């Protein structure tokens, strides 16, 4: 381990080198050995703060049990995260990188990384924790008894259903706004999102019954084989097709 004076470190920084004088890592300011040393020192310092029950962000206020941030830093972090999330979703950008979002809230590359991360995480600590909670008959999100045949308690089951419903509604609004906010049937001016549906123009919906239609449409780049129809005219189109196949008897 090499220690240098502040003047020497400043001079090395000015020449584009690490503070110790070694070439830095690509895109970084420090070399690998110094970065490893700083990570170890930071880990030890945060470990001491955790034992003392001190916030890891402001390093001043105490924290509650099983927390790493105090109430002030936690509220500030949640507020900043929600604001950043809302602005990126409104701009149609990926939540992780500046690329446009194509798969819900992520681009293709970040969505793949998120799925791989979740898959690996499910095999690790969270997977062991979930199995332990289920073996005790407890919810995997809290310590309440879980529902029969499910992994969560009634409260978290309701929250998960609401979260999934809001996610589907967000995807539907994005697709409806792209294909037009009104019904494409001649003379119909319905623009209520709850009354509008996504219709297969070529009547080939029977071959596209897999789950996740909205996500597939967004990932495919909004193909021109879809249109927006209201519920009534969706059924009207189906009835016309049936009448062409089986004509009504003449009276």
C-alpha positions, 0 to 999 in steps of 0.5 A: 500500500503506497501513501503519498502527500496531498501535493503529490496526489494533486499533481498526479490527478492533474496529469490524469493519473491515480493519486498514487501515480498509477494509471487509473481504470478506464472511465475512473479516477483511481487505479484498481488497488486504490479503489479496492482499498477505499471500498474496504475502508468504506465498508468498515466505516459503514459497519461501525455506523450500523453497529452504532445505529447511525444513518449511513447518509448524513452520518448524524441522526439515529436510525430505526431498527433494521434501517440504514437511513434516518427518517429525514434522509429516507423521506428525502431519498423517496421524494427524489426517487419518485420525482425522477421516476415521474419525469422519466416516465412522462418523457418516455425514457428508460428508468436506468439509462437515457435511452427511450423506453420500449418495454414498459419503463426500460429499454431492451438492454436494461430490461434484460439486465433487470430480468437477469438481476431478478433471476439471480436475486431470487436464487440468493438471499431473498429466495432463502428468506422467502422459503423460510417465511413460507415454511413458517406460514408467514407472508414474504413481504411482512410477518403476517400469516399468508393467504392459503395458496398464496405467498403474501398476506391479504394486505400485500395481495391487495397492494400487488393487485393494485400495482399490477392494475396500475401498470396495465392501465399505464401501458394501455394509456400509452398505446391508446394515445399512440393509435389515437385517443378516439374510436376509429369506427366511422361516426364514433367519437368515444374517447374514454380510455376505459371504453376503448380497446385495442383491435386487430385490423386483420382479425388475426387475434386468435393467433395472438392470445398470449399474455402481455399484449400491450408490452409486445405491441410497445416492444414491436414499435407500435405496428400498423396492424392494430387500431382503437375501437370502443367496446360496442364497435368491437362487438359490432365488428365481430357480429358482422364477421359472424353474419358473413360466415353464417348468413341470416335466413330470409324472412 
